[in-house]
Amino acid sequence: MQQWNQQLQEELRRAKEERTQVLDVIEQLKKRRNEELGQIQEKMRMLEEEAEKAKESERKMLESLISQTKQLEQTKISLEEAKLEISNHHENMRSMKNPANFSGYQLEKNGYLEQIRMLKNELRLATEAEEKSKKAMDEFAIALKEANSELLIRKSELAKSKEEAETANFLLDKLKLDVNCMKVSEEEMKKKDEENLKLRDLIKHAVNEATVIKESLEIARCENYELKEQIFKKEDELQRIQEDYQNLKLIQAENSKKASSLLETESKIQADYADGRMILSKFPSARWSQDNGHLRQSGRRHSVADPGRFAYVSNGGNGGMSSSLFIDDKGYNTDDFDRIEGMLAQDVENEKEKKKKKTVLRRFGDALRRRSFRKQ
């Protein structure tokens, strides 16, 4: 019982240690998860900011590209207009080859030259603007490619961060399930602790009852030992009584044989006496009458039915008994029978005492069972 209690205490101690270790691991996992979630959220925030910046730069570049395309279209339009004017000037110059119109042509020539100079300047500016717009378009295309590549990189990083966030959420859910399982296991451990306390109380109660039962069994064993000793003594006495009884039977048989032989001799004596009386009656004399008188005075002559004839019987052949025994009419020794009856009565009293002790022990056991049943 004590070994079982020690095993239970050892298992409880191991379970508590494992629970503390699991709780420490859960705390570490929670801290690590919070740190990872913070890092992931920081990365997501930085990626979102970079994506916003990339979108803003892309928008600005698109606006500059749109403005440059508008300027390019305007320069193209002005270039077309300049080409038309130049073609008109060429026609005018062909018409001015006529001398009649030379004076007017000279006047207009200066104005046209001024216009041509202005148009050349505008054309130069338009070509420069077109070159600048081409360079800007090339730079914009390069920047757009870089922005697209960076956007793809950011998208891949964002997808990775989303996957990490999903894995973190999955781990969080798993940890929540583990925490719930730990809570359930803690509740089960509490229930087991309560059950172990109840079992410990029951074991203590059972140990107390076992000690009481051991004491009662020890008492019953001692009483049983004493009763066995008394039984052995009574058996020895009974055996001695049986031996005495057998000896008495043998003595009775011998006495009956002797009595029968005495009866036979008595009958022979009576027959001889009758024959003698008949002879005396036939031959009377004073001598026989005197002898007869002496016989009457001595008192040694008895009749057949006289009880004094068998008052005592000599027993010289049996060395274990006395030389003479008092016997009744049937030849039994009354003292021996009184002793046998007394011993039988004592055996009956011993049986009564045994029954009383058995009833007391049975009542004591019933009381113990009732007590244990009430406590349960």
Residue frames relative to the residue before (quaternion, step in Angstrom):
aa qw qx qy qz dx dy dz
M 1.0000 0.0000 0.0000 0.0000 0.00 0.00 0.00
Q 0.6713 0.4805 -0.2958 0.4806 3.58 0.92 -0.88
Q 0.6273 0.5282 -0.3382 0.4616 3.59 1.02 -0.73
W 0.6399 0.5145 -0.3244 0.4697 3.57 1.02 -0.79
N 0.6357 0.5165 -0.3255 0.4724 3.60 1.01 -0.79
Q 0.6509 0.5072 -0.3200 0.4655 3.58 0.97 -0.82
Q 0.6367 0.5175 -0.3310 0.4661 3.60 1.00 -0.75
L 0.6444 0.5126 -0.3200 0.4686 3.59 0.98 -0.82
Q 0.6606 0.4957 -0.3120 0.4696 3.59 0.92 -0.85
E 0.6376 0.5178 -0.3275 0.4670 3.60 1.01 -0.77
E 0.6567 0.4986 -0.3127 0.4716 3.61 0.95 -0.83
L 0.6386 0.5146 -0.3256 0.4705 3.59 1.00 -0.76
R 0.6513 0.5066 -0.3209 0.4648 3.58 0.96 -0.82
R 0.6529 0.5001 -0.3160 0.4730 3.60 0.96 -0.82
A 0.6461 0.5160 -0.3232 0.4603 3.59 0.96 -0.82
K 0.6491 0.5029 -0.3225 0.4709 3.61 0.99 -0.78
E 0.6458 0.5074 -0.3253 0.4687 3.59 0.97 -0.80
E 0.6543 0.4981 -0.3146 0.4742 3.60 0.94 -0.85
R 0.6410 0.5210 -0.3329 0.4549 3.59 0.99 -0.77
T 0.6551 0.4954 -0.3186 0.4732 3.61 0.96 -0.83
Q 0.6404 0.5169 -0.3294 0.4628 3.59 1.00 -0.78
V 0.6605 0.4999 -0.3079 0.4680 3.58 0.94 -0.88
L 0.6429 0.5124 -0.3249 0.4675 3.60 1.00 -0.78
D 0.6341 0.5116 -0.3339 0.4741 3.61 1.02 -0.74
V 0.6474 0.5100 -0.3193 0.4679 3.58 0.97 -0.85
I 0.6473 0.5142 -0.3205 0.4625 3.59 0.99 -0.82
E 0.6396 0.5149 -0.3271 0.4678 3.59 1.00 -0.80
Q 0.6541 0.5009 -0.3159 0.4707 3.58 0.97 -0.84
L 0.6531 0.5036 -0.3154 0.4695 3.58 0.98 -0.83
K 0.6258 0.5269 -0.3413 0.4629 3.59 1.03 -0.73
K 0.6587 0.5001 -0.3143 0.4661 3.59 0.92 -0.91
R 0.6650 0.5000 -0.3040 0.4641 3.56 0.92 -0.93
R 0.6468 0.5148 -0.3216 0.4618 3.56 1.00 -0.82
N 0.6520 0.5050 -0.3233 0.4640 3.58 0.95 -0.83
E 0.6442 0.5087 -0.3261 0.4689 3.58 1.01 -0.81
E 0.6697 0.4912 -0.3055 0.4657 3.59 0.91 -0.90
L 0.6417 0.5101 -0.3292 0.4686 3.58 0.99 -0.76
G 0.6375 0.5177 -0.3304 0.4653 3.59 1.02 -0.76
Q 0.6572 0.4979 -0.3130 0.4714 3.57 0.96 -0.86
I 0.6588 0.5033 -0.3150 0.4620 3.58 0.95 -0.87
Q 0.6544 0.5000 -0.3198 0.4685 3.59 0.95 -0.81
E 0.6352 0.5153 -0.3321 0.4697 3.61 1.04 -0.76
K 0.6477 0.5057 -0.3193 0.4720 3.58 0.97 -0.84
M 0.6540 0.5080 -0.3175 0.4619 3.58 0.94 -0.87
R 0.6424 0.5125 -0.3305 0.4641 3.59 0.99 -0.77
M 0.6599 0.4990 -0.3100 0.4684 3.58 0.95 -0.90
L 0.6542 0.5065 -0.3158 0.4644 3.58 0.98 -0.84
E 0.6436 0.5076 -0.3294 0.4685 3.57 1.00 -0.76
E 0.6408 0.5109 -0.3302 0.4683 3.60 1.00 -0.78
E 0.6629 0.4931 -0.3103 0.4704 3.58 0.95 -0.88
A 0.6348 0.5153 -0.3375 0.4665 3.58 1.03 -0.72
E 0.6358 0.5145 -0.3289 0.4721 3.58 1.03 -0.77
K 0.6473 0.5098 -0.3224 0.4659 3.58 1.00 -0.85
A 0.6506 0.5099 -0.3203 0.4628 3.57 0.97 -0.86
K 0.6425 0.5107 -0.3233 0.4711 3.58 1.00 -0.78
E 0.6511 0.5163 -0.3171 0.4571 3.59 1.01 -0.84
S 0.6667 0.4834 -0.3051 0.4783 3.59 0.93 -0.89
E 0.6312 0.5221 -0.3328 0.4671 3.58 1.02 -0.74
R 0.6461 0.5137 -0.3233 0.4627 3.57 0.99 -0.80
K 0.6569 0.5047 -0.3151 0.4631 3.58 0.98 -0.89
M 0.6542 0.5079 -0.3132 0.4647 3.56 0.97 -0.86
L 0.6339 0.5149 -0.3358 0.4693 3.58 1.03 -0.71
E 0.6470 0.5133 -0.3263 0.4599 3.56 1.00 -0.80
S 0.6591 0.4914 -0.3110 0.4768 3.59 0.96 -0.87
L 0.6345 0.5243 -0.3280 0.4636 3.58 1.03 -0.77
I 0.6474 0.5111 -0.3229 0.4642 3.56 0.97 -0.82
S 0.6609 0.4966 -0.3124 0.4680 3.59 0.96 -0.89
Q 0.6593 0.4984 -0.3146 0.4667 3.57 0.98 -0.80
T 0.6357 0.5082 -0.3397 0.4713 3.61 0.99 -0.69
K 0.6275 0.5211 -0.3401 0.4681 3.58 1.06 -0.71
Q 0.6457 0.5055 -0.3174 0.4762 3.57 0.98 -0.87
L 0.6429 0.5264 -0.3240 0.4524 3.57 0.99 -0.84
E 0.6446 0.5096 -0.3217 0.4704 3.57 0.98 -0.81
Q 0.6497 0.5105 -0.3228 0.4615 3.58 0.99 -0.83
T 0.6512 0.5024 -0.3165 0.4726 3.57 1.01 -0.84
K 0.6222 0.5260 -0.3465 0.4650 3.59 1.03 -0.69
I 0.6506 0.5123 -0.3176 0.4618 3.54 0.97 -0.87
S 0.6669 0.4870 -0.3045 0.4747 3.57 0.95 -0.93
L 0.6211 0.5366 -0.3407 0.4585 3.59 1.09 -0.71
E 0.6450 0.5069 -0.3229 0.4721 3.58 0.97 -0.77
E 0.6440 0.5141 -0.3237 0.4649 3.54 1.02 -0.82
A 0.6459 0.5140 -0.3227 0.4632 3.56 1.04 -0.84
K 0.6270 0.5304 -0.3380 0.4596 3.57 1.00 -0.74
L 0.6458 0.5131 -0.3215 0.4650 3.57 0.99 -0.81
E 0.6595 0.5003 -0.3126 0.4659 3.55 0.95 -0.86
I 0.6352 0.5230 -0.3345 0.4595 3.58 0.99 -0.80
S 0.6486 0.5020 -0.3262 0.4701 3.56 0.97 -0.82
N 0.6285 0.5209 -0.3335 0.4716 3.58 1.06 -0.71
H 0.6434 0.5182 -0.3230 0.4617 3.57 0.99 -0.81
H 0.6305 0.5235 -0.3400 0.4614 3.58 1.00 -0.77
E 0.6519 0.4982 -0.3231 0.4717 3.58 0.93 -0.75
N 0.6449 0.5100 -0.3265 0.4663 3.55 0.99 -0.79
M 0.6525 0.5057 -0.3270 0.4600 3.57 0.95 -0.78
R 0.6334 0.5061 -0.3470 0.4714 3.58 1.00 -0.62
S 0.6694 0.4771 -0.3042 0.4814 3.49 1.05 -0.71
M 0.6469 0.5298 -0.3192 0.4460 3.59 1.12 -0.54
K 0.4806 0.6496 -0.4530 0.3765 3.58 1.16 -0.03
N 0.5485 0.5732 -0.3937 0.4644 3.54 1.25 -0.30
P 0.4523 -0.7191 0.4447 0.2838 3.72 -0.70 1.01
A 0.5853 0.5865 -0.3933 0.3985 3.57 1.03 -0.51
N 0.7541 0.3687 -0.1997 0.5054 3.46 0.99 -0.65
F 0.3903 0.7643 -0.4555 0.2368 3.61 1.22 0.12
S 0.6492 0.5272 -0.3304 0.4376 3.58 0.93 -0.81
G 0.6743 0.4700 -0.2938 0.4879 3.52 0.95 -0.86
Y 0.6215 0.5486 -0.3347 0.4479 3.46 1.12 -0.72
Q 0.6324 0.5421 -0.3355 0.4400 3.59 0.97 -0.75
L 0.6555 0.5034 -0.3124 0.4683 3.50 1.05 -0.73
E 0.7021 0.4569 -0.2758 0.4714 3.47 0.96 -0.85
K 0.5515 0.6429 -0.3894 0.3618 3.53 1.20 -0.56
N 0.6543 0.5169 -0.3221 0.4483 3.53 0.90 -0.90
G 0.6581 0.5006 -0.3163 0.4651 3.58 0.99 -0.80
Y 0.6662 0.4999 -0.3058 0.4612 3.55 0.97 -0.81
L 0.6242 0.5348 -0.3471 0.4514 3.54 1.05 -0.73
E 0.6311 0.5209 -0.3258 0.4735 3.49 1.05 -0.83
Q 0.6602 0.4987 -0.3075 0.4699 3.55 0.96 -0.84
I 0.6372 0.5244 -0.3339 0.4555 3.57 1.03 -0.80
R 0.6376 0.5229 -0.3305 0.4591 3.52 1.00 -0.87
M 0.6564 0.5044 -0.3071 0.4695 3.55 0.95 -0.87
L 0.6604 0.5061 -0.3095 0.4604 3.55 0.99 -0.85
K 0.6206 0.5327 -0.3445 0.4608 3.57 1.07 -0.72
N 0.6388 0.5180 -0.3273 0.4653 3.51 1.01 -0.86
E 0.6621 0.4979 -0.3088 0.4674 3.56 0.95 -0.88
L 0.6418 0.5216 -0.3284 0.4562 3.57 1.05 -0.79
R 0.6353 0.5207 -0.3260 0.4680 3.53 1.04 -0.85
L 0.6590 0.5017 -0.3071 0.4688 3.53 0.93 -0.90
A 0.6511 0.5208 -0.3207 0.4495 3.59 1.00 -0.83
T 0.6553 0.4998 -0.3177 0.4689 3.57 1.01 -0.85
E 0.6382 0.5142 -0.3297 0.4685 3.55 1.02 -0.80
A 0.6557 0.4999 -0.3131 0.4712 3.56 0.98 -0.86
E 0.6359 0.5232 -0.3350 0.4579 3.58 1.05 -0.78
E 0.6460 0.5065 -0.3239 0.4703 3.56 1.00 -0.84
K 0.6448 0.5171 -0.3185 0.4642 3.55 1.02 -0.87
S 0.6565 0.5055 -0.3136 0.4638 3.56 1.01 -0.86
K 0.6225 0.5284 -0.3449 0.4631 3.60 1.08 -0.72
K 0.6483 0.5037 -0.3155 0.4759 3.54 0.99 -0.91
A 0.6551 0.5069 -0.3156 0.4629 3.56 0.98 -0.89
M 0.6352 0.5224 -0.3304 0.4631 3.58 1.03 -0.78
D 0.6480 0.5038 -0.3209 0.4726 3.55 1.00 -0.84
E 0.6603 0.4958 -0.3060 0.4738 3.57 0.94 -0.90
F 0.6452 0.5204 -0.3195 0.4591 3.53 1.05 -0.83
A 0.6417 0.5152 -0.3278 0.4641 3.58 1.01 -0.81
I 0.6498 0.5040 -0.3197 0.4706 3.56 1.00 -0.87
A 0.6681 0.4939 -0.3025 0.4672 3.57 0.94 -0.93
L 0.6376 0.5274 -0.3269 0.4566 3.54 1.08 -0.79
K 0.6330 0.5136 -0.3297 0.4762 3.57 1.05 -0.78
E 0.6559 0.5037 -0.3108 0.4685 3.55 0.94 -0.90
A 0.6520 0.5086 -0.3164 0.4649 3.56 1.01 -0.86
N 0.6500 0.5093 -0.3228 0.4625 3.57 1.02 -0.82
S 0.6556 0.4981 -0.3168 0.4710 3.58 0.96 -0.86
E 0.6605 0.4891 -0.3086 0.4789 3.56 0.98 -0.87
L 0.6305 0.5278 -0.3324 0.4619 3.55 1.08 -0.74
L 0.6358 0.5124 -0.3308 0.4731 3.56 1.04 -0.77
I 0.6345 0.5201 -0.3277 0.4686 3.56 1.00 -0.85
R 0.6692 0.4954 -0.2991 0.4661 3.55 0.95 -0.93
K 0.6307 0.5250 -0.3364 0.4621 3.56 1.06 -0.74
S 0.6514 0.4993 -0.3209 0.4726 3.58 0.97 -0.85
E 0.6489 0.5012 -0.3178 0.4761 3.58 1.01 -0.81
L 0.6397 0.5181 -0.3243 0.4661 3.56 1.06 -0.79
A 0.6353 0.5131 -0.3308 0.4730 3.59 1.06 -0.77
K 0.6399 0.5147 -0.3237 0.4699 3.56 1.02 -0.83
S 0.6592 0.5010 -0.3116 0.4663 3.55 0.96 -0.88
K 0.6242 0.5211 -0.3405 0.4720 3.58 1.08 -0.70
E 0.6428 0.5087 -0.3215 0.4739 3.56 1.00 -0.84
E 0.6463 0.5063 -0.3185 0.4739 3.57 0.99 -0.83
A 0.6399 0.5131 -0.3263 0.4699 3.56 1.05 -0.78
E 0.6444 0.5100 -0.3238 0.4688 3.58 1.02 -0.81
T 0.6542 0.4940 -0.3167 0.4772 3.57 0.98 -0.84
A 0.6339 0.5193 -0.3316 0.4674 3.56 1.07 -0.76
N 0.6446 0.5039 -0.3210 0.4771 3.58 1.02 -0.78
F 0.6312 0.5247 -0.3290 0.4669 3.56 1.06 -0.80
L 0.6572 0.4921 -0.3042 0.4831 3.56 0.99 -0.87
L 0.6252 0.5371 -0.3361 0.4556 3.55 1.09 -0.75
D 0.6528 0.4970 -0.3125 0.4788 3.56 0.98 -0.86
K 0.6433 0.5215 -0.3185 0.4612 3.54 1.02 -0.84
L 0.6528 0.5023 -0.3071 0.4767 3.55 1.01 -0.83
K 0.6150 0.5324 -0.3484 0.4658 3.57 1.06 -0.71
L 0.6489 0.5021 -0.3157 0.4767 3.55 1.00 -0.86
D 0.6407 0.5172 -0.3247 0.4654 3.57 1.01 -0.81
V 0.6426 0.5142 -0.3222 0.4678 3.56 1.03 -0.83
N 0.6445 0.5080 -0.3236 0.4710 3.57 0.99 -0.82
C 0.6426 0.5105 -0.3203 0.4732 3.56 1.02 -0.82
M 0.6424 0.5117 -0.3235 0.4699 3.56 1.03 -0.77
K 0.6270 0.5197 -0.3431 0.4680 3.58 1.03 -0.74
V 0.6500 0.5028 -0.3156 0.4745 3.56 0.98 -0.89
S 0.6600 0.4972 -0.3112 0.4694 3.57 0.98 -0.85
E 0.6179 0.5259 -0.3498 0.4683 3.60 1.07 -0.67
E 0.6421 0.5051 -0.3267 0.4752 3.57 0.99 -0.82
E 0.6508 0.5026 -0.3167 0.4728 3.56 0.99 -0.83
M 0.6396 0.5136 -0.3302 0.4671 3.58 1.02 -0.75
K 0.6237 0.5199 -0.3434 0.4720 3.58 1.04 -0.74
K 0.6490 0.5051 -0.3183 0.4715 3.56 0.97 -0.87
K 0.6509 0.5081 -0.3179 0.4659 3.57 0.99 -0.83
D 0.6208 0.5300 -0.3439 0.4642 3.58 1.06 -0.74
E 0.6520 0.5022 -0.3164 0.4718 3.56 0.97 -0.88
E 0.6564 0.5012 -0.3136 0.4687 3.58 0.96 -0.87
N 0.6428 0.5172 -0.3268 0.4610 3.59 1.03 -0.77
L 0.6240 0.5207 -0.3400 0.4732 3.58 1.07 -0.73
K 0.6458 0.5075 -0.3206 0.4719 3.56 0.98 -0.86
L 0.6561 0.5062 -0.3093 0.4664 3.57 0.97 -0.89
R 0.6268 0.5323 -0.3402 0.4562 3.57 1.05 -0.75
D 0.6478 0.5070 -0.3177 0.4715 3.56 1.00 -0.86
L 0.6535 0.5077 -0.3144 0.4652 3.55 0.99 -0.87
I 0.6426 0.5203 -0.3249 0.4590 3.56 1.03 -0.80
K 0.6351 0.5155 -0.3316 0.4701 3.57 1.01 -0.81
H 0.6497 0.5091 -0.3154 0.4682 3.55 0.98 -0.90
A 0.6619 0.5002 -0.3068 0.4664 3.58 0.98 -0.87
V 0.6305 0.5238 -0.3380 0.4624 3.59 1.05 -0.75
N 0.6442 0.5119 -0.3239 0.4670 3.57 0.99 -0.84
E 0.6604 0.4923 -0.3075 0.4764 3.55 0.96 -0.89
A 0.6372 0.5279 -0.3327 0.4524 3.57 1.04 -0.78
T 0.6392 0.5119 -0.3308 0.4690 3.58 1.03 -0.76
V 0.6401 0.5116 -0.3262 0.4713 3.57 1.02 -0.85
I 0.6652 0.4978 -0.3032 0.4667 3.56 0.96 -0.91
K 0.6255 0.5295 -0.3428 0.4593 3.59 1.04 -0.74
E 0.6514 0.5065 -0.3215 0.4646 3.55 0.97 -0.87
S 0.6672 0.4914 -0.3067 0.4683 3.56 0.94 -0.91
L 0.6418 0.5102 -0.3249 0.4714 3.58 1.07 -0.75
E 0.6293 0.5238 -0.3412 0.4618 3.56 1.05 -0.73
I 0.6364 0.5106 -0.3238 0.4791 3.56 1.03 -0.85
A 0.6717 0.4933 -0.2997 0.4644 3.57 0.91 -0.95
R 0.6302 0.5331 -0.3388 0.4515 3.57 1.08 -0.74
C 0.6456 0.5101 -0.3206 0.4693 3.56 1.00 -0.85
E 0.6653 0.4903 -0.3077 0.4715 3.55 0.94 -0.92
N 0.6372 0.5239 -0.3257 0.4620 3.56 1.03 -0.80
Y 0.6324 0.5227 -0.3326 0.4650 3.56 1.05 -0.79
E 0.6541 0.5023 -0.3140 0.4703 3.56 0.98 -0.87
L 0.6520 0.5087 -0.3175 0.4640 3.56 1.00 -0.85
K 0.6322 0.5224 -0.3382 0.4615 3.57 1.03 -0.76
E 0.6356 0.5171 -0.3339 0.4660 3.56 1.00 -0.80
Q 0.6500 0.5044 -0.3202 0.4696 3.56 0.98 -0.85
I 0.6411 0.5224 -0.3252 0.4586 3.57 1.03 -0.85
F 0.6382 0.5183 -0.3321 0.4624 3.58 1.00 -0.84
K 0.6405 0.5184 -0.3247 0.4644 3.55 1.01 -0.85
K 0.6738 0.4925 -0.2993 0.4625 3.56 0.92 -0.93
E 0.6292 0.5228 -0.3401 0.4638 3.56 1.06 -0.75
D 0.6366 0.5124 -0.3328 0.4706 3.58 1.02 -0.80
E 0.6593 0.4992 -0.3106 0.4687 3.56 0.96 -0.90
L 0.6464 0.5158 -0.3198 0.4624 3.56 1.01 -0.85
Q 0.6392 0.5168 -0.3328 0.4621 3.56 1.02 -0.80
R 0.6445 0.5051 -0.3231 0.4745 3.56 1.00 -0.83
I 0.6358 0.5230 -0.3294 0.4623 3.58 1.03 -0.83
Q 0.6462 0.5114 -0.3260 0.4632 3.57 1.00 -0.84
E 0.6425 0.5104 -0.3310 0.4660 3.55 1.01 -0.82
D 0.6459 0.5076 -0.3193 0.4724 3.59 1.00 -0.87
Y 0.6445 0.5263 -0.3211 0.4522 3.53 1.04 -0.83
Q 0.6423 0.5062 -0.3225 0.4767 3.57 1.02 -0.82
N 0.6386 0.5164 -0.3258 0.4683 3.56 1.03 -0.82
L 0.6356 0.5259 -0.3215 0.4648 3.55 1.07 -0.82
K 0.6257 0.5276 -0.3397 0.4635 3.54 1.05 -0.78
L 0.6565 0.5036 -0.3168 0.4637 3.55 0.97 -0.88
I 0.6488 0.5111 -0.3143 0.4681 3.55 0.99 -0.90
Q 0.6370 0.5273 -0.3270 0.4573 3.56 1.03 -0.87
A 0.6480 0.5109 -0.3266 0.4608 3.56 0.99 -0.84
E 0.6594 0.4963 -0.3145 0.4690 3.57 0.96 -0.86
N 0.6542 0.5144 -0.3120 0.4584 3.57 1.00 -0.86
S 0.6400 0.5122 -0.3310 0.4673 3.54 1.05 -0.80
K 0.6305 0.5177 -0.3390 0.4685 3.56 1.07 -0.78
K 0.6662 0.4955 -0.3062 0.4657 3.56 0.94 -0.92
A 0.6378 0.5248 -0.3298 0.4572 3.58 1.04 -0.82
S 0.6507 0.5058 -0.3230 0.4652 3.55 1.00 -0.83
S 0.6530 0.5011 -0.3225 0.4674 3.56 1.03 -0.83
L 0.6349 0.5221 -0.3237 0.4684 3.59 1.09 -0.77
L 0.6302 0.5231 -0.3321 0.4678 3.55 1.05 -0.79
E 0.6428 0.5152 -0.3281 0.4623 3.53 1.00 -0.83
T 0.6684 0.4872 -0.3060 0.4714 3.57 0.94 -0.89
E 0.6264 0.5383 -0.3302 0.4570 3.57 1.09 -0.79
S 0.6535 0.5015 -0.3171 0.4700 3.51 1.00 -0.89
K 0.6331 0.5135 -0.3357 0.4719 3.56 1.06 -0.75
I 0.6456 0.5175 -0.3218 0.4603 3.58 1.00 -0.89
Q 0.6478 0.5125 -0.3229 0.4619 3.57 0.97 -0.87
A 0.6466 0.5112 -0.3253 0.4635 3.53 1.03 -0.84
D 0.6548 0.4980 -0.3123 0.4751 3.55 1.02 -0.85
Y 0.6380 0.5328 -0.3211 0.4540 3.55 1.06 -0.85
A 0.6418 0.5088 -0.3217 0.4751 3.55 1.01 -0.83
D 0.6433 0.5103 -0.3258 0.4686 3.55 1.00 -0.81
G 0.6510 0.5195 -0.3168 0.4538 3.57 1.07 -0.81
R 0.6421 0.5132 -0.3260 0.4670 3.56 0.98 -0.78
M 0.6321 0.5163 -0.3402 0.4670 3.50 1.03 -0.77
I 0.6508 0.5018 -0.3226 0.4697 3.56 1.01 -0.77
L 0.6511 0.5163 -0.3098 0.4620 3.57 1.04 -0.85
S 0.6352 0.5143 -0.3378 0.4668 3.51 1.06 -0.73
K 0.6639 0.4808 -0.3117 0.4806 3.49 1.09 -0.66
F 0.7924 0.1633 -0.0747 0.5830 3.60 1.07 -0.85
P 0.0312 -0.8193 0.5724 0.0060 3.65 0.19 1.17
S 0.1050 0.7658 -0.6282 0.0894 3.51 -1.14 0.78
A 0.6231 -0.5672 0.3878 0.3736 3.58 -1.20 0.40
R 0.5959 0.5831 -0.3659 0.4136 3.60 1.10 -0.60
W 0.6858 0.4679 -0.2846 0.4793 3.56 0.86 -0.93
S 0.6452 0.5096 -0.3426 0.4545 3.54 1.07 -0.66
Q 0.6383 0.5109 -0.3370 0.4668 3.60 1.04 -0.68
D 0.6433 0.5049 -0.3255 0.4747 3.56 0.95 -0.81
N 0.6438 0.5198 -0.3268 0.4566 3.50 1.01 -0.75
G 0.6387 0.5169 -0.3271 0.4667 3.56 1.04 -0.71
H 0.6338 0.5196 -0.3335 0.4659 3.60 0.98 -0.77
L 0.6355 0.5250 -0.3322 0.4585 3.54 0.98 -0.71
R 0.6548 0.4971 -0.3322 0.4624 3.56 0.99 -0.77
Q 0.6885 0.4897 -0.2984 0.4439 3.61 0.95 -0.81
S 0.6488 0.5376 -0.3403 0.4173 3.64 0.94 -0.65
G 0.3290 -0.7770 0.4833 0.2334 3.60 1.13 -0.49
R 0.4962 0.6731 -0.4233 0.3487 3.56 1.16 0.24
R 0.6343 0.5162 -0.3284 0.4727 3.52 1.20 -0.17
H 0.0550 -0.8044 0.5905 -0.0358 3.54 -0.80 1.09
S 0.4855 -0.6341 0.5167 0.3086 3.44 -1.30 0.44
V 0.6950 -0.4794 0.3359 0.4174 3.51 -1.31 0.13
A 0.7481 0.3924 -0.2135 0.4907 3.59 0.99 -0.84
D 0.4299 0.7080 -0.4687 0.3071 3.59 1.26 0.08
P 0.3835 -0.7449 0.4890 0.2427 3.67 -0.72 0.99
G 0.5876 0.5966 -0.3791 0.3938 3.59 1.11 -0.37
R 0.5068 0.6578 -0.4237 0.3619 3.54 1.24 -0.35
F 0.7927 0.2444 -0.1071 0.5482 3.64 0.94 -0.88
A 0.1961 0.8026 -0.5406 0.1585 3.58 0.97 0.79
Y 0.7892 -0.0136 -0.0009 0.6140 3.58 0.98 -0.63
V 0.2096 -0.7591 0.6093 0.0929 3.53 -1.26 0.65
S 0.4042 -0.7083 0.5247 0.2443 3.54 -0.87 0.97
N 0.0588 -0.7888 0.6118 -0.0033 3.57 -1.00 0.93
G 0.0452 0.8458 -0.5277 0.0634 3.54 0.41 1.18
G 0.6332 0.5698 -0.3349 0.4028 3.61 1.14 -0.48
N 0.7078 0.4232 -0.2638 0.5004 3.72 1.08 -0.54
G 0.2441 -0.8141 0.5133 0.1193 3.60 -0.36 1.25
G 0.6472 0.5491 -0.3265 0.4161 3.65 1.15 -0.53
M 0.7194 0.3870 -0.2436 0.5229 3.63 1.19 -0.37
S 0.6395 -0.5109 0.4062 0.4062 3.58 -1.37 0.09
S 0.6478 -0.5581 0.3555 0.3776 3.58 -1.25 0.39
S 0.7922 0.0974 -0.0638 0.5991 3.60 1.16 -0.48
L 0.1405 -0.7783 0.6104 0.0437 3.58 -1.06 0.84
F 0.4070 -0.6830 0.5491 0.2576 3.53 -1.10 0.80
I 0.0334 -0.8014 0.5964 -0.0310 3.57 -0.69 1.11
D 0.4381 -0.6754 0.5271 0.2723 3.53 -1.20 0.58
D 0.7926 -0.3156 0.2212 0.4725 3.57 -1.32 -0.25
K 0.7369 0.4053 -0.2392 0.4853 3.59 1.08 -0.78
G 0.5793 -0.6196 0.3728 0.3762 3.63 1.20 0.02
Y 0.5385 0.6129 -0.4152 0.4024 3.74 1.19 0.33
N 0.4294 -0.6785 0.5358 0.2609 3.56 -1.14 0.68
T 0.3401 -0.7802 0.4913 0.1851 3.63 -0.47 1.17
D 0.6183 0.5491 -0.3654 0.4274 3.66 1.01 -0.64
D 0.6556 0.5020 -0.3192 0.4650 3.58 0.95 -0.84
F 0.6644 0.4924 -0.3187 0.4632 3.55 0.95 -0.80
D 0.6130 0.5275 -0.3573 0.4673 3.62 1.02 -0.61
R 0.6516 0.5045 -0.3201 0.4674 3.56 0.97 -0.79
I 0.6332 0.5222 -0.3288 0.4672 3.62 1.00 -0.79
E 0.6643 0.4965 -0.3142 0.4621 3.59 0.91 -0.89
G 0.6383 0.5231 -0.3328 0.4563 3.61 1.01 -0.74
M 0.6671 0.4902 -0.3070 0.4694 3.58 0.94 -0.81
L 0.6320 0.5140 -0.3355 0.4731 3.58 1.04 -0.72
A 0.6357 0.5121 -0.3325 0.4723 3.60 1.00 -0.75
Q 0.6415 0.5120 -0.3285 0.4674 3.60 1.02 -0.78
D 0.6196 0.5267 -0.3452 0.4685 3.62 1.05 -0.71
V 0.6337 0.5231 -0.3317 0.4634 3.58 0.99 -0.81
E 0.6525 0.5020 -0.3161 0.4715 3.60 0.99 -0.85
N 0.6369 0.5156 -0.3357 0.4645 3.60 1.00 -0.76
E 0.6282 0.5209 -0.3354 0.4707 3.60 1.00 -0.75
K 0.6344 0.5193 -0.3303 0.4678 3.59 1.02 -0.77
E 0.6475 0.5067 -0.3212 0.4699 3.59 0.98 -0.83
K 0.6246 0.5312 -0.3375 0.4623 3.60 1.03 -0.77
K 0.6571 0.5071 -0.3113 0.4627 3.57 0.92 -0.89
K 0.6356 0.5240 -0.3287 0.4620 3.59 1.01 -0.84
K 0.6679 0.4935 -0.3077 0.4644 3.60 0.91 -0.89
K 0.6329 0.5274 -0.3328 0.4587 3.58 1.03 -0.76
T 0.6561 0.5001 -0.3119 0.4713 3.59 0.97 -0.84
V 0.6362 0.5200 -0.3339 0.4620 3.61 1.02 -0.79
L 0.6685 0.4901 -0.3039 0.4696 3.61 0.92 -0.88
R 0.6432 0.5204 -0.3251 0.4580 3.58 1.00 -0.80
R 0.6514 0.5003 -0.3133 0.4768 3.58 1.00 -0.81
F 0.6339 0.5265 -0.3314 0.4595 3.59 1.03 -0.78
G 0.6555 0.5031 -0.3052 0.4734 3.62 0.99 -0.81
D 0.6367 0.5177 -0.3262 0.4693 3.60 1.02 -0.81
A 0.6414 0.5189 -0.3263 0.4614 3.60 1.00 -0.80
L 0.6437 0.5122 -0.3258 0.4660 3.61 0.98 -0.79
R 0.6607 0.5028 -0.3146 0.4602 3.60 0.93 -0.86
R 0.6433 0.5093 -0.3303 0.4665 3.60 0.98 -0.81
R 0.6470 0.5285 -0.3213 0.4459 3.57 0.98 -0.86
S 0.6738 0.4788 -0.2997 0.4764 3.61 0.90 -0.89
F 0.6407 0.5259 -0.3312 0.4508 3.62 1.00 -0.75
R 0.6529 0.5074 -0.3156 0.4655 3.60 1.01 -0.81
K 0.6575 0.5038 -0.3215 0.4588 3.59 0.97 -0.80
Q 0.6356 0.5074 -0.3377 0.4738 3.59 1.05 -0.62
